């Protein structure tokens, strides 16, 4: 299969689905976690596919494309931390 658009990238499709899933899950957070933690988690999750798309748009430069993919990886790590924090009872 040839890759003609960012939508053909498996990583984009998975990141996009993750952002949708996180949006749904965070709506179930208790009230005290709803504002700050859920909002930050949704933002970080949306950042992953957004940066993949932005990097795709600049793919003529391998350096720029790589930079945006690295930003996406950073957002993935941020999501992991925030998901761990969401499981803590005292936050």
BAPANU-600841 format. One record per residue: residue number from 0; residue in one letter; x, y, z of N, C-alpha, C in turn. Coordinates in steps of 0.1 Angstrom, whole numbers, plus 5000, padded with zeros to 4 digits. Layout:
N
+-----+-----+------+------+------+------+------+------+------+------+------+
!   n ! res !  n_u !  n_v !  n_w ! ca_u ! ca_v ! ca_w !  c_u !  c_v !  c_w !
+-----+-----+------+------+------+------+------+------+------+------+------+
! NUM !   a !    X !    Y !    Z !    X !    Y !    Z !    X !    Y !    Z !
...
+-----+-----+------+------+------+------+------+------+------+------+------+
***
This chain:
91
+-----+-----+------+------+------+------+------+------+------+------+------+
!   n ! res !  n_u !  n_v !  n_w ! ca_u ! ca_v ! ca_w !  c_u !  c_v !  c_w !
+-----+-----+------+------+------+------+------+------+------+------+------+
!   0 !   x ! 5008 ! 4988 ! 5000 ! 5000 ! 5000 ! 5000 ! 5009 ! 5013 ! 5000 !
!   1 !   x ! 5006 ! 5021 ! 4991 ! 5014 ! 5034 ! 4991 ! 5008 ! 5044 ! 5000 !
!   2 !   x ! 5017 ! 5052 ! 5005 ! 5013 ! 5063 ! 5014 ! 5012 ! 5076 ! 5007 !
!   3 !   x ! 4999 ! 5080 ! 5005 ! 4997 ! 5093 ! 4998 ! 4993 ! 5104 ! 5007 !
!   4 !   x ! 4988 ! 5101 ! 5018 ! 4984 ! 5112 ! 5028 ! 4987 ! 5107 ! 5042 !
!   5 !   x ! 4987 ! 5116 ! 5051 ! 4990 ! 5113 ! 5065 ! 4979 ! 5103 ! 5070 !
!   6 !   x ! 4967 ! 5103 ! 5064 ! 4957 ! 5093 ! 5069 ! 4961 ! 5079 ! 5065 !
!   7 !   x ! 4970 ! 5077 ! 5057 ! 4975 ! 5063 ! 5053 ! 4985 ! 5058 ! 5063 !
!   8 !   x ! 4990 ! 5067 ! 5072 ! 5000 ! 5063 ! 5082 ! 4993 ! 5056 ! 5094 !
!   9 !   x ! 4997 ! 5044 ! 5097 ! 4991 ! 5036 ! 5108 ! 4993 ! 5044 ! 5121 !
!  10 !   x ! 5004 ! 5051 ! 5123 ! 5007 ! 5058 ! 5135 ! 4997 ! 5070 ! 5137 !
!  11 !   x ! 4993 ! 5076 ! 5125 ! 4983 ! 5087 ! 5126 ! 4970 ! 5081 ! 5130 !
!  12 !   x ! 4966 ! 5070 ! 5124 ! 4952 ! 5064 ! 5127 ! 4952 ! 5060 ! 5142 !
!  13 !   x ! 4962 ! 5054 ! 5147 ! 4962 ! 5050 ! 5161 ! 4962 ! 5062 ! 5170 !
!  14 !   x ! 4970 ! 5072 ! 5167 ! 4970 ! 5084 ! 5175 ! 4957 ! 5091 ! 5175 !
!  15 !   x ! 4950 ! 5092 ! 5164 ! 4937 ! 5098 ! 5162 ! 4927 ! 5090 ! 5171 !
!  16 !   x ! 4927 ! 5077 ! 5170 ! 4918 ! 5069 ! 5178 ! 4921 ! 5071 ! 5193 !
!  17 !   x ! 4933 ! 5071 ! 5197 ! 4937 ! 5074 ! 5211 ! 4931 ! 5087 ! 5216 !
!  18 !   x ! 4932 ! 5097 ! 5208 ! 4927 ! 5111 ! 5212 ! 4912 ! 5110 ! 5214 !
!  19 !   x ! 4905 ! 5102 ! 5205 ! 4890 ! 5101 ! 5207 ! 4887 ! 5093 ! 5219 !
!  20 !   x ! 4895 ! 5082 ! 5221 ! 4892 ! 5074 ! 5233 ! 4895 ! 5081 ! 5246 !
!  21 !   x ! 4905 ! 5089 ! 5246 ! 4909 ! 5097 ! 5258 ! 4898 ! 5107 ! 5261 !
!  22 !   x ! 4893 ! 5113 ! 5250 ! 4882 ! 5123 ! 5252 ! 4870 ! 5117 ! 5259 !
!  23 !   x ! 4867 ! 5104 ! 5255 ! 4855 ! 5097 ! 5261 ! 4858 ! 5094 ! 5275 !
!  24 !   x ! 4870 ! 5088 ! 5278 ! 4873 ! 5083 ! 5291 ! 4874 ! 5095 ! 5301 !
!  25 !   x ! 4879 ! 5106 ! 5297 ! 4881 ! 5117 ! 5307 ! 4867 ! 5123 ! 5311 !
!  26 !   x ! 4857 ! 5121 ! 5303 ! 4844 ! 5126 ! 5307 ! 4838 ! 5118 ! 5319 !
!  27 !   x ! 4844 ! 5106 ! 5321 ! 4840 ! 5098 ! 5333 ! 4848 ! 5101 ! 5345 !
!  28 !   x ! 4858 ! 5110 ! 5344 ! 4866 ! 5113 ! 5356 ! 4857 ! 5120 ! 5367 !
!  29 !   x ! 4860 ! 5118 ! 5379 ! 4853 ! 5124 ! 5390 ! 4855 ! 5140 ! 5389 !
!  30 !   x ! 4846 ! 5147 ! 5395 ! 4846 ! 5162 ! 5394 ! 4859 ! 5168 ! 5397 !
!  31 !   x ! 4866 ! 5164 ! 5407 ! 4878 ! 5170 ! 5411 ! 4889 ! 5168 ! 5402 !
!  32 !   x ! 4889 ! 5158 ! 5393 ! 4899 ! 5155 ! 5383 ! 4894 ! 5160 ! 5369 !
!  33 !   x ! 4882 ! 5164 ! 5368 ! 4876 ! 5168 ! 5356 ! 4883 ! 5180 ! 5350 !
!  34 !   x ! 4885 ! 5190 ! 5358 ! 4889 ! 5203 ! 5352 ! 4904 ! 5203 ! 5348 !
!  35 !   x ! 4913 ! 5202 ! 5357 ! 4927 ! 5203 ! 5353 ! 4933 ! 5191 ! 5347 !
!  36 !   x ! 4932 ! 5179 ! 5353 ! 4938 ! 5167 ! 5348 ! 4932 ! 5162 ! 5335 !
!  37 !   x ! 4919 ! 5162 ! 5335 ! 4912 ! 5157 ! 5323 ! 4915 ! 5167 ! 5311 !
!  38 !   x ! 4914 ! 5180 ! 5314 ! 4917 ! 5190 ! 5303 ! 4931 ! 5188 ! 5298 !
!  39 !   x ! 4941 ! 5187 ! 5306 ! 4955 ! 5186 ! 5302 ! 4957 ! 5172 ! 5295 !
!  40 !   x ! 4950 ! 5162 ! 5299 ! 4952 ! 5149 ! 5292 ! 4946 ! 5149 ! 5278 !
!  41 !   x ! 4934 ! 5156 ! 5277 ! 4928 ! 5157 ! 5263 ! 4937 ! 5165 ! 5254 !
!  42 !   x ! 4943 ! 5176 ! 5259 ! 4951 ! 5184 ! 5251 ! 4964 ! 5177 ! 5247 !
!  43 !   x ! 4970 ! 5169 ! 5256 ! 4982 ! 5161 ! 5252 ! 4978 ! 5150 ! 5242 !
!  44 !   x ! 4967 ! 5144 ! 5244 ! 4963 ! 5133 ! 5234 ! 4960 ! 5139 ! 5220 !
!  45 !   x ! 4954 ! 5151 ! 5220 ! 4951 ! 5157 ! 5207 ! 4964 ! 5162 ! 5200 !
!  46 !   x ! 4974 ! 5165 ! 5208 ! 4987 ! 5170 ! 5203 ! 4994 ! 5159 ! 5195 !
!  47 !   x ! 4992 ! 5146 ! 5198 ! 4999 ! 5135 ! 5191 ! 4995 ! 5135 ! 5176 !
!  48 !   x ! 4983 ! 5133 ! 5172 ! 4980 ! 5133 ! 5158 ! 4982 ! 5147 ! 5151 !
!  49 !   x ! 4980 ! 5157 ! 5159 ! 4981 ! 5171 ! 5153 ! 4996 ! 5173 ! 5148 !
!  50 !   x ! 5005 ! 5168 ! 5157 ! 5019 ! 5170 ! 5153 ! 5024 ! 5161 ! 5142 !
!  51 !   x ! 5017 ! 5149 ! 5141 ! 5020 ! 5140 ! 5130 ! 5016 ! 5147 ! 5117 !
!  52 !   x ! 5004 ! 5153 ! 5117 ! 4999 ! 5159 ! 5105 ! 5008 ! 5171 ! 5102 !
!  53 !   x ! 5012 ! 5179 ! 5111 ! 5020 ! 5191 ! 5109 ! 5034 ! 5186 ! 5103 !
!  54 !   x ! 5039 ! 5176 ! 5109 ! 5052 ! 5170 ! 5104 ! 5050 ! 5165 ! 5089 !
!  55 !   x ! 5039 ! 5158 ! 5087 ! 5036 ! 5153 ! 5073 ! 5036 ! 5165 ! 5063 !
!  56 !   x ! 5031 ! 5176 ! 5067 ! 5030 ! 5188 ! 5058 ! 5044 ! 5193 ! 5055 !
!  57 !   x ! 5054 ! 5190 ! 5064 ! 5067 ! 5195 ! 5062 ! 5077 ! 5184 ! 5059 !
!  58 !   x ! 5072 ! 5173 ! 5054 ! 5080 ! 5161 ! 5051 ! 5091 ! 5163 ! 5041 !
!  59 !   x ! 5090 ! 5173 ! 5033 ! 5100 ! 5176 ! 5023 ! 5114 ! 5177 ! 5030 !
!  60 !   x ! 5113 ! 5182 ! 5042 ! 5125 ! 5182 ! 5051 ! 5125 ! 5171 ! 5061 !
!  61 !   x ! 5134 ! 5161 ! 5059 ! 5134 ! 5150 ! 5069 ! 5136 ! 5155 ! 5083 !
!  62 !   x ! 5144 ! 5165 ! 5085 ! 5147 ! 5170 ! 5098 ! 5135 ! 5176 ! 5104 !
!  63 !   x ! 5127 ! 5183 ! 5097 ! 5115 ! 5189 ! 5102 ! 5104 ! 5178 ! 5105 !
!  64 !   x ! 5103 ! 5169 ! 5096 ! 5093 ! 5158 ! 5099 ! 5097 ! 5150 ! 5112 !
!  65 !   x ! 5110 ! 5147 ! 5113 ! 5115 ! 5140 ! 5125 ! 5112 ! 5149 ! 5138 !
!  66 !   x ! 5114 ! 5162 ! 5137 ! 5112 ! 5170 ! 5148 ! 5097 ! 5170 ! 5153 !
!  67 !   x ! 5088 ! 5170 ! 5144 ! 5074 ! 5169 ! 5147 ! 5070 ! 5155 ! 5153 !
!  68 !   x ! 5076 ! 5145 ! 5147 ! 5074 ! 5132 ! 5153 ! 5079 ! 5130 ! 5167 !
!  69 !   x ! 5091 ! 5137 ! 5170 ! 5096 ! 5137 ! 5183 ! 5087 ! 5144 ! 5193 !
!  70 !   x ! 5081 ! 5155 ! 5188 ! 5071 ! 5162 ! 5197 ! 5059 ! 5153 ! 5200 !
!  71 !   x ! 5055 ! 5145 ! 5190 ! 5044 ! 5136 ! 5192 ! 5048 ! 5126 ! 5202 !
!  72 !   x ! 5060 ! 5121 ! 5202 ! 5065 ! 5111 ! 5212 ! 5064 ! 5117 ! 5226 !
!  73 !   x ! 5069 ! 5130 ! 5226 ! 5068 ! 5137 ! 5239 ! 5054 ! 5138 ! 5245 !
!  74 !   x ! 5044 ! 5140 ! 5236 ! 5030 ! 5141 ! 5240 ! 5025 ! 5127 ! 5244 !
!  75 !   x ! 5030 ! 5117 ! 5238 ! 5026 ! 5103 ! 5243 ! 5031 ! 5101 ! 5257 !
!  76 !   x ! 5043 ! 5105 ! 5260 ! 5049 ! 5103 ! 5273 ! 5041 ! 5111 ! 5283 !
!  77 !   x ! 5037 ! 5123 ! 5279 ! 5029 ! 5132 ! 5288 ! 5016 ! 5125 ! 5291 !
!  78 !   x ! 5010 ! 5119 ! 5281 ! 4997 ! 5111 ! 5283 ! 4999 ! 5100 ! 5293 !
!  79 !   x ! 5010 ! 5093 ! 5291 ! 5013 ! 5082 ! 5301 ! 5013 ! 5086 ! 5315 !
!  80 !   x ! 5021 ! 5097 ! 5317 ! 5022 ! 5103 ! 5331 ! 5008 ! 5107 ! 5336 !
!  81 !   x ! 5001 ! 5114 ! 5328 ! 4988 ! 5119 ! 5332 ! 4978 ! 5108 ! 5335 !
!  82 !   x ! 4979 ! 5097 ! 5327 ! 4970 ! 5086 ! 5330 ! 4974 ! 5079 ! 5343 !
!  83 !   x ! 4987 ! 5078 ! 5346 ! 4991 ! 5073 ! 5358 ! 4986 ! 5082 ! 5370 !
!  84 !   x ! 4987 ! 5095 ! 5368 ! 4983 ! 5104 ! 5378 ! 4968 ! 5103 ! 5380 !
!  85 !   x ! 4960 ! 5100 ! 5370 ! 4946 ! 5100 ! 5371 ! 4941 ! 5088 ! 5379 !
!  86 !   x ! 4950 ! 5078 ! 5381 ! 4947 ! 5066 ! 5389 ! 4950 ! 5068 ! 5404 !
!  87 !   x ! 4957 ! 5079 ! 5407 ! 4961 ! 5082 ! 5421 ! 4948 ! 5087 ! 5428 !
!  88 !   x ! 4946 ! 5083 ! 5440 ! 4934 ! 5087 ! 5447 ! 4936 ! 5101 ! 5453 !
!  89 !   x ! 4948 ! 5105 ! 5456 ! 4949 ! 5118 ! 5463 ! 4952 ! 5130 ! 5453 !
!  90 !   x ! 4950 ! 5128 ! 5440 ! 4951 ! 5139 ! 5431 ! 4938 ! 5142 ! 5426 !
+-----+-----+------+------+------+------+------+------+------+------+------+
***
